[in-house]
């Protein structure tokens, strides 16, 4: 049972396993309940165990309220009734609940795991220098990837599909419980409970375990920036701003209508870091993609004059959020060696992936995404004037360690699908999408592709509808998916494409010709050099490849096979070709 020392650590934000102290914990005799509510005048726990009549809890050290209920058992539904410092009673879900009712119901549920993990071998292999390893991520929204499938059914379908296409990781959009499905999971109400929409927590464990058994890593979106205002959730939890910042200029998000965490409060820091560790340790996840980091870093994010307050030095940096992120990345790396922490950060904040900076392993390269998609949306006859959008990302490619993201954010809100962004008729769009993907997979940086992009989904993504799986059988779209499979196969087997992602000396421009919409670059790594030649024009172009011989590893359209002796190479319109020159014959990547 937790001690007063445990409860003091909770209040100080320093308990290493917060989930073992707070929340509901079942034993053979009953269930112990504990909740942090330091400003509360009284707290009751109500549930199935007493027909929701309510039992008074006892206040302990650090503002923790606790009670043991004999006879209560796993599966029991419960809520807290909190008499706040303002004299109002509030019905609240447990912030530390490990299971919940399926929305729109919102009671917390007592849960005790019985899952037996089988992924020890996979976890043992996870401790590696990921900066030098191939990372190819398939981003998934579970609810629309295969509607109606629970965690267990999705585990089998997803493992087969992702393994066939050769991705190294799946990245799940948030599965922490959230009241509104239309938020895609980004407005979290329960930071320790997988959504009950697809099953219970052990069903989610099964999903991760099964993917690991197929050799596939699992990353998860983590949302520490903000939370929804539902009256039964975290807001005004004990009649005060316990979790949110008390000043609306720092505690309310103008874009999303949500509360912003009080990053400087010890209990909040402890809560968020414990949540991250819980997902990584209790669910064996391989990493977290931290959402909306930019909104955390800047006090004036989406705010005009008079709508924000400066920090102690008069600046716009949120120093408390910076300290939290530094503590988060450091704690994860020390506690879960090999786990990745990836930032969605859209500004030029320095040192996001520096050990003496924010300490993330990787950062999404949103500039690359914006520029390359901006270039390709133009008809080929107009691309010459926009050539810099294609080449500029290399100017900063080594300032951080990057992931190249073609994510869910790029196929919603009227932006169009990747397919729709390519100009021309369907055949030209298919060629353009194949060229984009081959250029991306050869470019320095790790890879991420949102579901549907692998076969050229025509319409924008709809979170309430299934992916159009029948479309993937159409020859044009099947060709895109076949290319993605080949890209991953060659990418994973060619160190020049991943082992030197962050070495500027391993990259060199070979050709940059705006008038012909032609670019080519060299990437050097263990075993040899890869030449990526891209013709983004609407007509065939010739490229001098220099000395050979080259092995043709991949071509998006041209029927190149075998070797190229060097010299001129003809590239068809809207095509990308990968050539490889080995340091020695035995190191050549297999075809």
C-alpha positions as a printed Julia matrix, in Angstrom:
591×3 Matrix{Float64}:
   0.0     0.0     0.0
   1.22    3.57   -0.67
   2.82    5.4     2.24
   2.82    9.04    3.29
   6.24    9.28    1.63
   4.67    8.18   -1.65
   1.99   10.83   -1.31
   4.57   13.53   -0.58
   6.44   12.53   -3.75
   3.18   12.83   -5.67
   2.71   16.41   -4.47
   6.32   17.22   -5.35
   5.91   15.78   -8.85
   8.7    13.3    -8.27
   7.12    9.88   -7.89
   8.78    7.51  -10.41
   5.69    5.31  -10.8
   2.76    7.6   -10.16
   0.29    5.06  -11.56
   1.15    2.65   -8.74
   0.08    5.21   -6.13
  -2.89    7.05   -7.63
  -5.94    5.6    -9.37
  -7.76    2.36   -8.63
  -5.86   -0.81   -7.67
  -7.57   -4.15   -7.21
  -6.48   -6.81   -4.73
  -8.1   -10.08   -3.73
  -9.92   -8.26   -0.89
 -11.14   -5.17   -2.74
 -10.0    -1.99   -4.46
  -7.95    0.94   -3.17
  -8.77    4.36   -4.64
  -6.51    7.42   -4.48
  -6.83   10.8    -6.16
  -4.91   14.08   -5.98
  -7.17   17.01   -5.04
  -5.17   19.3    -2.73
  -7.71   22.15   -2.6
 -10.79   19.94   -2.17
 -12.86   20.21    0.99
 -14.23   16.68    0.64
 -14.02   13.8    -1.86
 -16.37   10.85   -2.28
 -15.9     7.79   -4.44
 -19.1     6.42   -6.01
 -19.48    3.23   -8.0
 -21.13   -0.06   -8.73
 -19.91   -1.32   -5.37
 -22.47    0.8    -3.45
 -25.11    1.55   -6.1
 -23.43    4.95   -6.57
 -24.33    6.12   -3.07
 -20.81    7.42   -2.4
 -18.22    6.84    0.33
 -16.12    9.55    1.94
 -12.39    9.36    1.27
  -9.63   10.26    3.75
  -7.19   13.09    3.12
  -3.52   12.07    3.27
  -0.16   13.8     2.79
   0.24   16.11   -0.19
  -3.45   16.57   -0.86
  -4.09   12.94   -1.83
  -7.47   11.43   -0.91
  -7.68    7.64   -0.53
 -10.05    4.85    0.47
 -10.07    1.06    0.38
 -13.41   -0.49   -0.61
 -13.73   -4.14    0.43
 -15.43   -6.39   -2.09
 -14.97   -4.09   -5.07
 -13.36   -5.85   -8.02
 -12.02   -5.39  -11.56
 -14.72   -4.17  -13.9
 -16.24   -1.89  -11.28
 -17.33    1.49  -12.68
 -16.65    4.51  -10.48
 -16.37    8.3   -10.31
 -15.2    10.86   -7.79
 -17.48   13.48   -6.29
 -15.32   16.48   -5.35
 -16.38   19.36   -3.12
 -14.1    22.08   -4.42
 -12.44   25.01   -2.76
 -15.16   27.18   -4.32
 -17.9    25.28   -2.48
 -19.22   23.49   -5.6
 -19.64   19.74   -5.97
 -18.22   18.28   -9.19
 -18.49   14.77  -10.58
 -15.11   13.76  -12.0
 -13.54   10.87  -13.86
 -10.34    9.53  -12.32
  -7.33   11.35  -13.88
  -5.3     8.17  -13.28
  -7.91    5.67  -14.49
  -6.35    2.78  -16.37
  -9.63    1.93  -18.12
 -12.81    3.79  -18.97
 -16.31    3.28  -20.24
 -16.74    3.6   -23.98
 -17.65    7.18  -24.93
 -19.98    8.95  -24.7
 -20.2     7.29  -21.26
 -17.4     8.61  -19.06
 -17.13    6.59  -15.85
 -13.74    5.2   -14.91
 -13.32    1.42  -14.7
 -11.2    -0.66  -12.31
  -8.82   -2.8   -14.37
  -6.12   -5.36  -13.56
  -3.97   -6.62  -16.41
  -3.63  -10.33  -17.08
  -1.63  -10.01  -20.28
   1.54  -12.1   -20.58
   4.04  -10.43  -22.86
   5.86  -12.43  -25.54
   8.05   -9.67  -27.03
  11.23   -9.95  -24.93
  13.34  -10.72  -27.98
  12.04   -7.67  -29.84
  12.64   -5.37  -26.87
  16.19   -6.67  -26.49
  16.93   -5.63  -30.08
  15.45   -2.16  -29.56
  18.51   -0.67  -27.9
  20.31    0.78  -30.87
  21.49    4.02  -32.43
  18.31    4.85  -34.29
  19.93    7.8   -36.05
  21.83    5.28  -38.18
  19.0     2.77  -38.62
  16.23    2.63  -41.22
  12.99    4.12  -39.9
   9.98    3.95  -42.19
   6.72    4.75  -40.42
   3.14    3.96  -41.43
   0.84    6.42  -39.64
  -2.55    4.97  -38.7
  -5.88    6.2   -37.38
  -7.32    2.98  -35.99
 -10.96    3.99  -36.27
 -10.86    4.55  -40.02
  -8.1     2.14  -41.06
 -10.54   -0.75  -40.7
 -13.82    0.42  -39.1
 -15.36   -2.05  -36.71
 -12.09   -3.79  -35.92
 -11.05   -3.88  -32.27
  -7.46   -3.84  -31.06
  -7.12   -7.63  -31.42
  -8.55   -7.91  -34.92
  -6.6    -4.85  -36.04
  -3.43   -6.45  -34.67
  -3.58   -9.29  -37.2
  -4.71   -7.24  -40.2
  -2.25   -4.44  -39.5
   0.72   -6.71  -38.87
   0.18   -8.59  -42.15
  -0.3    -5.42  -44.14
   2.59   -3.42  -42.7
   4.95   -6.39  -42.81
   4.09   -6.97  -46.48
   4.83   -3.33  -47.34
   8.08   -3.34  -45.36
   7.53   -0.46  -42.94
   9.66   -0.62  -39.79
   7.13    1.08  -37.5
   3.46    1.87  -37.09
   2.6     5.24  -35.59
  -0.83    5.34  -33.99
  -2.73    8.58  -33.77
  -3.74    9.09  -30.12
  -5.47    6.15  -28.48
  -5.58    7.64  -24.99
  -9.26    8.01  -24.08
 -10.95   11.08  -25.55
 -14.6    12.11  -25.48
 -14.93   13.41  -29.06
 -13.97   11.13  -31.95
 -13.81   14.11  -34.3
 -10.75   15.35  -32.4
  -8.9    12.31  -33.86
  -7.74   11.65  -30.3
  -5.94   14.95  -29.78
  -8.22   16.11  -26.94
  -7.38   13.58  -24.24
  -9.49   13.11  -21.12
  -7.72   10.04  -19.65
  -3.94   10.07  -19.9
  -3.47    6.51  -18.64
  -6.27    4.62  -20.42
  -6.47    3.38  -24.02
  -9.79    4.29  -25.56
 -12.48    1.71  -24.9
 -13.78    2.17  -28.47
 -11.59   -0.76  -29.58
 -11.39   -2.91  -26.45
  -9.83   -2.96  -23.0
  -6.19   -2.19  -22.06
  -5.13   -5.83  -22.45
  -6.56   -5.82  -25.95
  -4.3    -2.86  -26.68
  -1.36   -4.72  -25.12
  -2.15   -7.6   -27.47
  -1.98   -5.23  -30.46
   1.49   -4.0   -29.48
   2.7    -7.5   -28.61
   1.51   -8.91  -31.94
   3.12   -6.12  -33.95
   6.38   -6.72  -32.1
   6.09  -10.4   -32.95
   5.96   -9.37  -36.61
   9.09   -7.25  -36.17
   7.19   -3.96  -36.28
   7.8    -1.13  -33.82
   4.91    0.87  -32.37
   4.97    4.63  -31.87
   2.14    6.62  -30.31
   0.98   10.22  -30.51
   1.29   11.84  -27.08
  -0.56   15.09  -26.3
   0.91   17.02  -23.34
   0.05   20.49  -24.65
  -3.64   20.8   -23.84
  -6.79   18.97  -22.75
 -10.57   19.36  -23.31
 -12.9    21.42  -21.17
 -15.49   18.69  -20.47
 -16.8    19.38  -16.97
 -16.2    15.78  -15.79
 -12.54   15.76  -16.89
  -9.4    17.51  -15.61
 -10.52   21.14  -15.65
 -11.18   22.87  -12.29
 -10.68   19.46  -10.74
 -10.69   20.49   -7.08
 -12.44   23.82   -7.52
  -9.17   25.43   -8.58
  -6.98   25.34  -11.67
  -5.19   22.17  -10.59
  -4.06   20.96  -14.03
  -4.57   24.07  -16.2
  -2.72   27.37  -15.84
  -4.87   29.77  -13.77
  -4.25   32.75  -16.09
  -6.41   32.38  -19.24
  -3.66   34.06  -21.25
  -1.55   31.0   -20.51
  -4.2    28.46  -19.6
  -6.65   28.55  -22.5
  -5.87   27.74  -26.13
  -7.4    30.25  -28.56
  -7.39   27.89  -31.57
  -8.7    24.69  -30.04
 -10.93   25.91  -27.21
  -9.04   23.73  -24.74
  -7.17   24.17  -21.47
  -3.37   24.4   -21.45
  -1.48   22.53  -18.75
   0.31   24.52  -16.05
   3.76   23.27  -17.04
   5.47   24.9   -14.07
   3.42   23.12  -11.42
   5.26   20.1    -9.96
   2.16   17.88   -9.78
   1.42   18.58  -13.46
   4.97   17.85  -14.57
   4.86   14.62  -12.61
   1.49   13.71  -14.14
   2.6    14.26  -17.74
   5.97   12.54  -17.39
   4.32    9.62  -15.6
   1.83    9.33  -18.46
   4.64    9.13  -21.01
   6.48    6.5   -18.96
   3.27    4.54  -18.41
   2.63    4.11  -22.14
   6.24    3.17  -22.79
   6.65    0.72  -19.92
   3.2    -0.74  -19.31
   2.31   -1.04  -23.01
   5.85   -1.68  -24.34
   5.62    1.14  -26.87
   8.75    1.99  -28.8
   8.4     5.73  -28.78
   6.22    8.81  -28.57
   5.54   11.51  -31.12
   4.9    14.62  -29.02
   2.1    16.67  -30.52
   1.96   20.46  -30.89
   5.36   21.22  -29.37
   5.41   24.69  -30.95
   2.25   25.66  -29.07
   4.02   24.72  -25.85
   7.23   26.62  -26.53
   5.82   30.09  -27.22
   3.7    32.15  -24.86
   2.39   34.19  -27.81
   1.47   31.17  -29.94
  -1.69   32.17  -31.9
  -2.08   35.24  -29.67
  -2.06   38.91  -30.55
  -0.81   41.91  -28.55
  -2.31   42.01  -25.08
  -3.39   38.37  -25.27
  -0.26   36.9   -23.69
   2.11   37.57  -20.82
   5.92   37.49  -21.12
   8.24   35.28  -19.12
  10.39   36.48  -16.23
  12.96   37.84  -18.7
  10.43   39.66  -20.84
  10.53   37.11  -23.67
   7.93   34.98  -25.4
   9.52   31.64  -24.56
   7.52   29.41  -22.22
  10.38   28.55  -19.88
   8.28   26.13  -17.83
   7.31   24.17  -20.96
  10.94   24.09  -22.08
  11.95   22.66  -18.71
   9.17   20.06  -18.91
  10.21   18.91  -22.39
  13.85   18.67  -21.36
  12.87   16.64  -18.3
  10.55   14.46  -20.38
  13.14   13.49  -22.99
  15.85   12.95  -20.38
  13.61   10.8   -18.18
  12.43    8.66  -21.09
  15.97    8.06  -22.34
  17.2     7.09  -18.88
  14.2     4.95  -17.97
  13.4     3.27  -21.29
  16.65    2.89  -23.28
  15.99    2.64  -26.99
  12.62    4.4   -26.85
  12.22    7.31  -29.26
  10.82   10.75  -28.51
   9.88   12.67  -31.65
   8.78   16.31  -31.81
   6.11   17.82  -34.0
   7.67   21.28  -33.98
   7.04   23.72  -36.83
   9.33   26.66  -36.04
  13.07   27.27  -36.06
  13.47   26.71  -32.31
  17.16   25.81  -31.93
  18.39   22.48  -30.61
  15.17   20.48  -30.66
  17.21   17.29  -31.17
  20.4    18.46  -29.48
  21.44   16.63  -26.28
  22.0    20.01  -24.63
  18.74   21.35  -26.08
  15.26   19.87  -25.85
  16.75   16.4   -26.28
  14.33   14.84  -28.78
  15.57   12.0   -30.96
  13.96   13.39  -34.1
  11.89   16.34  -35.26
   9.28   16.36  -38.0
  10.65   18.32  -40.98
   7.52   20.29  -41.76
   9.51   22.74  -43.87
  10.58   19.95  -46.23
   6.98   18.75  -46.49
   5.61   22.22  -47.2
   8.24   23.08  -49.81
   8.26   19.81  -51.73
   4.47   19.56  -51.89
   4.36   23.22  -52.88
   6.77   22.56  -55.74
   4.95   19.49  -57.03
   1.48   21.07  -57.04
   2.59   23.24  -59.97
   2.24   22.03  -63.52
   5.69   20.95  -64.78
   5.83   23.9   -67.2
   5.73   26.29  -64.22
   8.09   24.46  -61.86
  11.31   26.16  -62.94
  10.34   29.32  -61.04
   9.85   27.27  -57.87
  13.0    25.14  -58.09
  14.28   26.5   -54.78
  11.4    24.85  -52.95
  12.86   21.51  -54.0
  16.48   22.25  -53.11
  16.26   24.62  -50.12
  15.53   21.91  -47.5
  19.08   20.59  -47.93
  20.4    23.94  -46.65
  19.15   23.06  -43.15
  18.97   19.26  -43.38
  21.69   18.78  -40.76
  20.59   21.36  -38.2
  18.38   18.72  -36.58
  17.71   14.99  -36.89
  14.61   14.85  -39.07
  11.63   12.73  -39.98
  10.11   13.56  -43.38
   6.34   13.54  -42.69
   3.56   13.08  -45.21
   1.11   12.89  -42.33
  -2.63   13.05  -41.71
  -2.39   16.84  -41.44
  -1.61   17.08  -45.16
  -4.73   15.29  -46.41
  -7.51   17.14  -44.55
  -9.23   20.53  -44.26
  -9.45   21.19  -47.98
  -5.78   20.56  -48.74
  -6.69   17.57  -50.89
  -5.14   14.12  -50.91
  -1.6    13.54  -52.13
  -3.17   12.19  -55.33
  -5.23   15.36  -55.82
  -2.17   17.56  -55.34
  -0.43   16.07  -58.34
  -1.34   17.94  -61.57
  -2.65   16.26  -64.7
  -4.85   13.3   -65.49
  -4.95   10.12  -63.43
  -1.96    8.58  -65.2
   0.09   11.73  -64.67
  -1.01   11.95  -61.04
   0.08    8.36  -60.43
   3.46    9.1   -61.99
   3.8    12.29  -59.94
   2.97   10.51  -56.69
   5.42    7.71  -57.43
   8.11   10.31  -58.15
   7.35   12.17  -54.9
   7.61    9.01  -52.81
  10.84    7.83  -54.45
  12.4    11.28  -54.03
  11.3    11.35  -50.38
  12.66    7.89  -49.55
  16.05    8.85  -51.01
  16.22   12.24  -49.26
  18.13   12.54  -45.94
  15.73   11.94  -43.06
  13.57    9.15  -41.73
  10.28    8.39  -43.5
   6.61    8.73  -42.46
   3.54    8.14  -44.64
  -0.09    8.41  -43.56
  -2.4     5.51  -44.38
  -3.99    5.74  -47.81
  -0.98    7.5   -49.25
   0.61    4.14  -49.97
  -1.92    3.46  -52.72
  -2.82    6.99  -53.74
  -6.15    7.56  -52.0
  -8.09    9.94  -54.23
 -10.28   11.73  -51.69
  -9.24   13.53  -48.52
  -9.07   11.45  -45.37
 -12.36   11.18  -43.46
 -12.03    9.98  -39.86
 -15.59    8.65  -39.98
 -15.15    6.52  -43.12
 -13.05    3.52  -44.07
 -10.05    3.75  -46.34
 -11.2     2.93  -49.9
  -9.54   -0.47  -49.97
 -11.14   -1.42  -53.29
  -9.25    1.46  -54.9
  -5.96   -0.22  -54.01
  -6.78   -2.99  -56.5
  -7.02   -0.57  -59.42
  -3.88   -1.0   -61.58
  -2.75    2.63  -61.27
  -3.14    2.62  -57.49
  -1.76   -0.87  -57.12
   1.32    0.41  -58.91
   1.82    3.06  -56.23
   1.54    0.46  -53.48
   3.95   -1.88  -55.28
   6.43    1.0   -55.45
   6.11    1.69  -51.69
   6.87   -1.96  -51.02
   9.97   -1.75  -53.23
  11.05    1.56  -51.68
  11.0     0.07  -48.19
  12.81   -3.06  -49.34
  15.68   -1.15  -50.94
  15.75    1.54  -48.24
  16.15   -0.99  -45.44
  18.93   -2.86  -47.25
  20.95    0.16  -48.4
  22.97    1.86  -45.63
  23.62    4.89  -47.85
  19.91    5.71  -47.49
  19.79    5.72  -43.69
  23.14    5.25  -41.93
  24.41    8.73  -42.86
  21.18   10.72  -42.65
  22.83   13.26  -40.37
  26.27   13.51  -42.0
  26.56   16.48  -44.38
  29.74   15.01  -45.86
  27.74   12.0   -47.06
  25.53   14.14  -49.33
  26.39   16.01  -52.52
  24.36   17.6   -55.27
  25.08   15.97  -58.61
  22.72   18.07  -60.74
  20.36   20.96  -60.05
  18.84   22.24  -63.29
  15.78   24.48  -62.81
  15.02   24.89  -66.5
  14.73   21.14  -67.02
  13.11   20.43  -63.63
  15.95   18.0   -63.06
  17.75   17.23  -59.8
  20.11   14.48  -58.77
  22.09   13.91  -55.61
  24.63   11.45  -54.24
  24.41    9.75  -50.86
  27.38    7.85  -49.54
  27.3     5.22  -46.83
  28.82    1.92  -45.77
  29.18   -0.2   -48.91
  28.89    2.44  -51.59
  27.17    5.45  -53.11
  23.58    5.96  -54.24
  22.6     8.38  -57.0
  18.99    9.58  -56.92
  18.04   11.1   -60.28
  14.68   12.9   -60.47
  13.0    14.29  -63.56
  10.05   16.42  -62.48
   9.41   17.78  -65.97
   6.7    16.7   -68.36
   9.11   15.43  -71.01
  12.05   12.97  -71.06
  15.4    14.36  -69.93
  18.97   13.11  -70.17
  21.3    13.05  -67.17
  25.03   12.39  -67.24
  25.57    9.93  -64.39
  29.36   10.1   -64.53
  31.6     7.1   -64.19
  29.99    3.68  -63.78
  29.19    0.99  -63.59
  25.97    1.59  -61.68
  23.41   -0.95  -60.51
  19.83    0.17  -61.12
  18.11   -0.34  -57.77
  14.78    1.26  -58.53
  12.93    3.19  -61.21
   9.45    4.61  -60.78
   8.45    4.27  -64.43
  11.29    3.42  -66.78
  11.97   -0.23  -67.43
  15.6    -0.01  -66.34
  17.15   -3.25  -65.19
  20.62   -4.59  -64.58
  23.46   -2.11  -64.81
  24.17    1.28  -66.29
  27.7     1.73  -67.6
  27.81    5.42  -66.82
  27.36    8.5   -68.93
  23.97    9.67  -70.26
  20.82    8.19  -68.72
  17.41    8.99  -70.2
  14.72    9.68  -67.62
  11.08    9.62  -68.69
   8.73   12.41  -67.62
   7.89   12.51  -63.88
  10.23    9.71  -62.87
  12.89    8.99  -60.27
  15.65    6.42  -60.63
  18.04    5.11  -57.97
  21.48    3.94  -59.07
  24.06    2.34  -56.79
  27.82    2.1   -57.1
  29.41   -0.36  -54.71
  32.73    0.05  -52.95
  33.17   -3.67  -53.52
  30.99   -6.26  -55.21
  29.97   -8.17  -52.11
  28.53   -5.04  -50.51
  26.1    -4.25  -53.31
  22.53   -4.15  -52.02
  20.47   -7.11  -53.25
  18.05   -6.34  -56.07
